[in-house]
Amino acid sequence: MNTKTTVIVKLAVDGMHNFPKAAELFPEVAFLADRHRHMFHFTVACAVTHSDRDKEFIMLKRDVIDYIHGEYFDDFTRTCEFGPKSCEMLAAQVLKEFDAEWVEVWEDQENGARVEKI
């Protein structure tokens, strides 16, 4: 039997972002054009080649957190400043950086997006 195994890590970071074209594209939620806060929940799944910690969970999680903070953390606001990046954009960026199988990014564990390798 052929199988495929992925290791999965979950993490959350405090962040700010905005959707600049919200008023133009979706007037009902025009308020999204303003900078606003979410807890951004990331789930990252990476393929492994064997079942004895090909990738170690804790280290992968720390690497993802370090990467996100390195790209976006602002010392003054003490949060991640994602600017106009959407969940989809953040997921695609992490997918590429970690050669992941798929990445999900959720705002407050309520609304989110999944980007998968095809």
Order of alpha helices (4+ residues) and beta strands (2+ residues): beta-alpha-beta-alpha-beta-beta-alpha-beta-beta
